[in-house]
Amino acid sequence: MDIYLPIAGMSINFFIILGAGGLVGFLSGLFGVGGGFLLTPLLMMVGIPPAVAAASDSNQIVAGASSGAFAHWRLGNVDFKMGLVILIGGIAGGTVGVQVVKYLRAMGNFEFVMKVVYVLMLGLVGGAMFIESWRTIRRSKRGDAAAGEEMGGAKLGQIFQKLPLKMHFQRSGLHTTAIFPFSIGAIVGFMAALLGVGGGFIMVPAMIYIIGMPTIAAIGTDLFQIVLTSANVTLQQAFVNKTVDLLLALILLFGSTIGAQFGAIAGRRLKGEQIRILLAIIVLILAVKIFFDLILTPSDLVSLAPAKGGGH
Amino acid sequence: MKRLLALLLVLWVAGFGPGAAHALTPEAQQKVVTAASKNLVEIGLSYHGDEIHFFGVSPVRDCDLIIRLTAEKSEEVKLSVKGRVGPFWMSVKQYDVTDAPFMYKIHSTKPIEQIVSPETAQELELGYVAVQKKMKLHLARGEAAPDDPAKVFKGLVKIKEDANLYNIIADPKRLEITEGRLFKHYFRFPPAATEGRYVVESFAFKEGQLLGYGKDVIQIKKVGLEHWLTEMSQNQPVFFGIMAVLIALGAGLLVGMIFKKGGHH
């Protein structure tokens, strides 16, 4: 069953798009990430122009993330206060990041350095998370009681304890200064702008290990802030580039909203460390994929230039 | 008398005849009478390209035919070129290509270089060589290299051919001629051939001279929902953007609520 996409200007099988949306929605609901890292390349692979893929994808993420956030909110996993503080930090960091990118790009070729940095960072985050969750799983198998459910940056948290602007984050069970999540949001937002990819994959581990939120609350809260950031990106894309293909986005979101519900249900059945190890594996796969993209000879040396911005 | 005729013929062949004028004006030639199976293609929800059949009568017997399909609109294509940076493959430069046709297809009875001289091919813009000469490259990022124009053009042709927007077929089976003068063939318009006017031109040659010319115009346009969505997104971007976000939010929450209802086991 083929359907013609008006803005992409092409005809494509309805079920391919539906399936892609469903898969990404499932991951989104389970891990609290937007899934743009996966969906945009997937759409480009089936021939959708890069600019349209990125823009329609962010439109779709609004739906997938709001469906997932809603499911998590019902389960009591969304810390709205924390989400907003991180979001404000993210916007600040992203704005600075965009300016820095302009400056660096004018200086010459910096993109490949950034990609290498990205691979290293994903590799480190994925590797560390994998080892940590693997140990937790083995410890709980041996029956070592519930020794330190969430660990990681507790020391960093203590330093921030001494700073002003104290806030109580009820859902996360934290009483700390607002500067702390704000800076995390700013750093991730800055890196996301610099690397041209969304921050979900860095943000969730940062919330778990540095801020010290429970895994499931980190996921719910991240989904909540993704709804707002992806809505912003969609509006920008629609105003400036006019590349949002609503028909494409509608089919994708039909698949992804349903997928997100199953993702959230699956998340409830798994333990925190089980989700973390799965997320670690995906982060590592992503790192390996980007690494091979960098070193393998591409089949076509000349290609349509990708669009800037978008994706989470 | 016979000698006089022979002399006239020699003079004609030597360059005083109709085909030798310095500027070739296809419209001034005898008419190749053509007809298309349809002149309007409507893009609806289930559109997946179209095939249009063309029929024609050449003004002279046993001539060589070249039929060219192009789009009236032109577009700017941004192409990135990958290169090695240390052990890595990165996009190292970007070219903005202008004056390359959006769509370019040719059917001919023989390879173009066997029908016309390179000069004529260039003047009438027949064949990839002529397209390449007309195309303009503007380096947007990175450093230029001498072999870039050829490399970029090859890359562009591959992208266009993959989308079935460019191709050149020299095959008498695809462009059938019966009884010396009647011919028929078809062009496939892929889904990637977007809204706009397309021109199909038939050139009749004999011994390298242009003797006949015909032209058909095909219009492709979006209708119904496809038309509405395109119009809104291009002309009312603010309304369209807000609508897109609200629909997405609404759909997300709606599905969430449906699952809530059905979720109590």
Chai-1 contact restraints between the chains, C-beta under 6 A:
chainA,res_idxA,chainB,res_idxB,connection_type,confidence,min_distance_angstrom,max_distance_angstrom,comment,restraint_id
A,D2,B,H48,contact,1.0,0.0,6.0,A-B,restraint_1
A,Y4,B,I43,contact,1.0,0.0,6.0,A-B,restraint_2
A,Y4,B,Y47,contact,1.0,0.0,6.0,A-B,restraint_3
A,P6,B,E226,contact,1.0,0.0,6.0,A-B,restraint_4
A,P6,B,L229,contact,1.0,0.0,6.0,A-B,restraint_5
A,P6,B,T230,contact,1.0,0.0,6.0,A-B,restraint_6
A,I7,B,S233,contact,1.0,0.0,6.0,A-B,restraint_7
A,G9,B,T194,contact,1.0,0.0,6.0,A-B,restraint_8
A,M10,B,P191,contact,1.0,0.0,6.0,A-B,restraint_9
A,M10,B,A192,contact,1.0,0.0,6.0,A-B,restraint_10
A,S11,B,H48,contact,1.0,0.0,6.0,A-B,restraint_11
A,S11,B,P191,contact,1.0,0.0,6.0,A-B,restraint_12
A,N59,B,A244,contact,1.0,0.0,6.0,A-B,restraint_13
A,N59,B,A248,contact,1.0,0.0,6.0,A-B,restraint_14
A,V62,B,V245,contact,1.0,0.0,6.0,A-B,restraint_15
A,V62,B,A248,contact,1.0,0.0,6.0,A-B,restraint_16
A,A63,B,A248,contact,1.0,0.0,6.0,A-B,restraint_17
A,A63,B,A251,contact,1.0,0.0,6.0,A-B,restraint_18
A,A63,B,G252,contact,1.0,0.0,6.0,A-B,restraint_19
A,S66,B,L249,contact,1.0,0.0,6.0,A-B,restraint_20
A,S66,B,G252,contact,1.0,0.0,6.0,A-B,restraint_21
A,S66,B,L253,contact,1.0,0.0,6.0,A-B,restraint_22
A,S67,B,G252,contact,1.0,0.0,6.0,A-B,restraint_23
A,S67,B,V255,contact,1.0,0.0,6.0,A-B,restraint_24
A,S67,B,G256,contact,1.0,0.0,6.0,A-B,restraint_25
A,F70,B,L253,contact,1.0,0.0,6.0,A-B,restraint_26
A,F70,B,G256,contact,1.0,0.0,6.0,A-B,restraint_27
A,A71,B,G256,contact,1.0,0.0,6.0,A-B,restraint_28
A,F112,B,V85,contact,1.0,0.0,6.0,A-B,restraint_29
A,F112,B,F88,contact,1.0,0.0,6.0,A-B,restraint_30
A,F112,B,M90,contact,1.0,0.0,6.0,A-B,restraint_31
A,A231,B,V245,contact,1.0,0.0,6.0,A-B,restraint_32
A,T234,B,A244,contact,1.0,0.0,6.0,A-B,restraint_33
A,T234,B,V245,contact,1.0,0.0,6.0,A-B,restraint_34
A,L235,B,G241,contact,1.0,0.0,6.0,A-B,restraint_35
A,A238,B,P237,contact,1.0,0.0,6.0,A-B,restraint_36
A,A238,B,F240,contact,1.0,0.0,6.0,A-B,restraint_37
A,A238,B,G241,contact,1.0,0.0,6.0,A-B,restraint_38
A,F239,B,P237,contact,1.0,0.0,6.0,A-B,restraint_39
A,F239,B,G241,contact,1.0,0.0,6.0,A-B,restraint_40
A,K242,B,S233,contact,1.0,0.0,6.0,A-B,restraint_41
A,K242,B,Q234,contact,1.0,0.0,6.0,A-B,restraint_42
A,K242,B,P237,contact,1.0,0.0,6.0,A-B,restraint_43
A,V244,B,A244,contact,1.0,0.0,6.0,A-B,restraint_44
A,L246,B,L229,contact,1.0,0.0,6.0,A-B,restraint_45
A,L246,B,A244,contact,1.0,0.0,6.0,A-B,restraint_46
A,L253,B,A248,contact,1.0,0.0,6.0,A-B,restraint_47
A,L253,B,A251,contact,1.0,0.0,6.0,A-B,restraint_48
A,T257,B,A251,contact,1.0,0.0,6.0,A-B,restraint_49
A,T257,B,G252,contact,1.0,0.0,6.0,A-B,restraint_50
A,T257,B,V255,contact,1.0,0.0,6.0,A-B,restraint_51
A,Q261,B,F259,contact,1.0,0.0,6.0,A-B,restraint_52
A,L294,B,F88,contact,1.0,0.0,6.0,A-B,restraint_53
A,I295,B,P87,contact,1.0,0.0,6.0,A-B,restraint_54
A,P298,B,K82,contact,1.0,0.0,6.0,A-B,restraint_55
A,P298,B,W89,contact,1.0,0.0,6.0,A-B,restraint_56
A,L301,B,K82,contact,1.0,0.0,6.0,A-B,restraint_57
A,V302,B,L79,contact,1.0,0.0,6.0,A-B,restraint_58
A,V302,B,V81,contact,1.0,0.0,6.0,A-B,restraint_59
A,V302,B,V152,contact,1.0,0.0,6.0,A-B,restraint_60
A,V302,B,G155,contact,1.0,0.0,6.0,A-B,restraint_61
A,S303,B,S80,contact,1.0,0.0,6.0,A-B,restraint_62
A,A305,B,K78,contact,1.0,0.0,6.0,A-B,restraint_63
A,A305,B,S80,contact,1.0,0.0,6.0,A-B,restraint_64
A,A305,B,Q94,contact,1.0,0.0,6.0,A-B,restraint_65
